[in-house]
Structures are given as structure tokens and as C-alpha cells.
Amino acid sequence: MRKFSSCLGAALLALSFTAGAQVVDVKSAWARASVPGQKATGAFMTLTAPAGATLVGVRSPAAGVAEVHEMKMDGDVMKMRAIPSLALPAGQAVELKPGGYHLMLLDLKAPLAKDSQVPITLVLRDAKGVESQLELKVPVQAVAPAGGMAGHSH
């Protein structure tokens, strides 16, 4: 029953975003659980902008700072850095995942407990330059969800 109600909640949330101008579809969203004393964690999802868009910011009341990050090899060293924006080409799924593009929640105000939800706001700019915000309630998991939660969207 719990799984059904969470799926129903996700479906209702998805409907609320399709009622207006839909800039981006969000699927398979999750955030990594943290432990007391841990000050940072990541959030992951797949973003698809039907008409193209740019992710230009992220916020969360759970963190003092939230940023869009990328991880990439620099010679023999994997480096992570904040990036000012992330292009979402029209109709192409952009995966935010461990070891690649992702959202970083820094200066956590409290641990993110497994099986809770964390509010995250995506700031997007559509192909015409109009900014919008997308409010998400992202499930917190200890590890990546099995099967990628392909049926969930926001």
C-alpha cells in the first residue's frame, strides 16, 4: 500500500506540472542519505526538456548551499567542480548520476534520513530565455534505487 500511495503521489505531482507550461520532465529522482556530522550529499535524476532548456540553479532548504556539479577525468585524476549551468538539449535525456553531472547539497542543516524526502528547487531557463522554478520532493535513499525508479516522474 505504501508503494502504491507514493506512486500515486508522484503521479499527482507530475499532473500538477503538466497543467502549466512544462519546461522539463524529471524522472528517477533520489538523494543519497547522510549520517550525523556529514555536511554534504548528492541528488540525482534524469532531466528531459521537450523544447530545450538550461538548468541554471538549484536550492534546498535542507542545505546552506546547493550547486550543479560535474565530475570528470583530468589526466589520471577524477575532479569534481561546480558549474554555472547545464544545457538540456531538446528532447534528450540528461542523466544526473554519481560520477557525472549531479546536484550537491552542501552545509547540510540536518542529516537526510533514508526513506524521507528532501525539497529541492530547480531553476530553469527555457529556450526563449524565460526562467521558471520546479519544486521537487526527492526521496532519500541509502543507495541508488533498484531499476532506476523508471516509473516515477515529477
N, C-alpha and C positions, 0 to 999 in steps of 0.2 A: 504494500500500500504506500509506503514511504517513497519508493522509487516512482510509482505512478504519480503521486502528488508533486514530486519535484519535476517530473516530465511535463505535467500539466502546467505548473508554474512557469517553466521555461517556454512552453508554447504560448501561454498568455502574454508573457513578456515579449516574445517575438511578434505577436499580433500588435502589441502597442507600438512597436517601432515601424511596422509596415503601414500603419494607419496614416502616418505623415510621410514627408519626403524621406525615403530611405537612402542614406549615403553609403552605409556599409553593413554587411551581414557578418555576424560573429558566431563562430562555431567552436566547439571543443574547448571552451574557456576553463582554465583552472589556475589556481595559485598554489605554490608549494607551502606546506605548513612549516611553522617555525617553532623554536623552543625558547624558553625564558632566557633572556640575555642576548639572543640573536637579533641583530639590528637590521638585517636585510633579507629579502627573499625575492623570488621571481614570479611573474604571472605570464601565462602562455595561452595562445588561442590562434585560430585561423580567421583572417580578415579577408573579405571579398567585397570590393566596391564595384557594383554593376556598371557605373558610369565613370569610374576612376575617382580617386581621392588621395589625400595625403594625411597621414597621422602626424599631427603637429604638436601634440602634447598629451600628457596623462596626469591624472590627480587621484588621490585616495585619502580620505580622512584617517585611514589606518597608518599612514606613513607621513613623516615630515617632508620627504622628498619622493617624487615618483618621476621616473625617466624612461624614455625609449632607449634601449641598448642594442648593440650588436657585438657578437663575438666572432673573431676571425683570426686566421693564422697570420702572423707577422714573422716570416722566416720559420724558425722552429718553435715559436712561442705563440700560444693562444692568448689573445688580448681581448679585453672587454672594454668598451667605451660607450659613453652616452652619445647619441646622435640627435640633431635638432629636429629631424623629421624622417618619415619613412613613406616612400611612394607606394601607393596601392593601385597598380595598373588596372584599367577597366576589365572587369570580368575574370581577373587572375587571382587565385587564392594565394595569400601571403601568410606563411606559417610563422608564428612567433613561438619558438620552441627552445628547450635547453640546448646550449651550444650554438645558437644562431641569434636571430633577432628575438628580443623578448622585452618585457616590461620589468623594470627593477623598482621595488618598493624599499626605500632606504629610510633609516631612522624610524623603524617601526615603533609605534606608540605602545603596543602590547603584542604578545605572541599571536600568530594566526593559528588557531586551533583546527585540527583535522575535523572535517565534516561541518565546519561553519561556512560562512560566506563573507567575502570582503567586497565592499563597494569600490568600484573603480570607474572613473570617468575618462572616456577617450575624447580628445579634442581633435576634430577632423576638419579638413578644408576640402570642399568638393571641387570638381573640375572647373567650376565658374568662379572659384575663389571665396565662396561663402563658407564661413566657419559654423560648425554645429558641435554639440556635445552629445555623447551617447553614454547614458548611465547604465552600468552593469552591476549585477550581484554575482560575483565569481565564486564558485565553490572551491573550498580549500581542501587539498588532498596531500597525503604524505608522499605519494609517487604519482606519476602520470596515470590518468585513468586508463583502464584496460579498454582496448578498442577505440580509444580516442574520443569517446562520447559523441560519435558521429551524429547521433540523432538529436543532440541538443543544439539549440541555436538561441541567440538573443537579439 
